[in-house]
């Protein structure tokens, strides 16, 4: 199972809650990919490649 996290421009404001959620998801057995706003806007093809690669694994 794959989880995808998007850290938008206000990400730092919710870092503690994000870390707790991430720990719960990992504990539930998910593999997580985390992308920043910059990842999505500057290198979207790389993001898509990585997600596709993880889904195919």
GIJOKA-V338966 format. One record per residue. N is the residue number from 1. RES is the residue in three letters. SS is DSSP state (alpha for helix, beta for strand, coil for the rest). D_FIRST is the distance of its C-alpha to the first C-alpha in Angstrom with 1 decimal. Layout:
n = {N & N}
res = {RES & RES}
ss = {SS & SS}
d_first = {D_FIRST & D_FIRST}
This chain:
n = {1 & 2 & 3 & 4 & 5 & 6 & 7 & 8 & 9 & 10 & 11 & 12 & 13 & 14 & 15 & 16 & 17 & 18 & 19 & 20 & 21 & 22 & 23 & 24 & 25 & 26 & 27 & 28 & 29 & 30 & 31 & 32 & 33 & 34 & 35 & 36 & 37 & 38 & 39 & 40 & 41 & 42 & 43 & 44 & 45 & 46 & 47 & 48 & 49 & 50 & 51 & 52 & 53 & 54 & 55 & 56 & 57}
res = {UNK & UNK & UNK & UNK & UNK & UNK & UNK & UNK & UNK & UNK & UNK & UNK & UNK & UNK & UNK & UNK & UNK & UNK & UNK & UNK & UNK & UNK & UNK & UNK & UNK & UNK & UNK & UNK & UNK & UNK & UNK & UNK & UNK & UNK & UNK & UNK & UNK & UNK & UNK & UNK & UNK & UNK & UNK & UNK & UNK & UNK & UNK & UNK & UNK & UNK & UNK & UNK & UNK & UNK & UNK & UNK & UNK}
ss = {coil & beta & beta & beta & beta & beta & beta & coil & coil & coil & alpha & alpha & alpha & alpha & alpha & alpha & alpha & alpha & alpha & alpha & alpha & alpha & alpha & alpha & alpha & alpha & alpha & coil & coil & coil & beta & beta & beta & beta & beta & beta & alpha & alpha & alpha & alpha & alpha & alpha & coil & alpha & alpha & alpha & alpha & alpha & alpha & alpha & alpha & alpha & alpha & alpha & alpha & alpha & coil}
d_first = {0.0 & 3.8 & 6.8 & 10.2 & 13.4 & 16.8 & 19.8 & 22.8 & 26.5 & 26.7 & 23.7 & 26.2 & 27.5 & 24.3 & 23.2 & 23.5 & 21.4 & 18.7 & 18.7 & 18.5 & 15.6 & 13.7 & 14.8 & 13.6 & 10.0 & 10.2 & 12.1 & 9.5 & 7.3 & 5.1 & 6.2 & 8.7 & 11.1 & 14.3 & 17.1 & 20.6 & 23.0 & 24.8 & 21.8 & 21.4 & 25.2 & 26.3 & 23.8 & 21.7 & 21.7 & 20.2 & 17.4 & 16.7 & 17.0 & 14.5 & 11.8 & 12.9 & 13.0 & 9.5 & 8.4 & 11.1 & 10.3}
